[in-house]
Amino acid sequence: QVQLVESGGGLVQAGGSLRLSCAASGRFFSINAMGWYRQAPGKQRELVVAITRGGNTNYAESVKGRFTISRDNAKNTVYLQMNSLKPEDTAVYYCNANALLLAASRDYWGQGTQVTVSS
């Protein structure tokens, strides 16, 4: 099994910054792509940004230029630096990781961390 532990959410005023972290642990050969999703009340979960093991990224248009994803492969950890936050960024943010196991790869999710941006 793979566990994803997130940290770094909280309450911030519009224009402020937050940094999220997500560390993967457990029994796996490697972590492939990692990413962050978010879900606002009454809305579907959406991709914020994903990053491959090699560092290629895919950002949602709404966060380009404001959010930056990075990862430390040695620590199996992904980070999300969120700057110039807006009230519409308010959501529960979920970490996602694709782990290579013995016979196949599987997706895993973190428990979610609340990000609230006040206007």
Buried (B, 14 or more C-beta within 10 A) or exposed (E): EBEBBBEBBEEBEEEBEBEBBBBBEEEBEEBBBBBBBBBBEEEEBEBBBBBBBEEEEEBBEEBEEBBBBEBEEEEBBBBBBBBEBBEEBBBBBBBBBBBBBEEEBEEBBBEBBEBBBEE
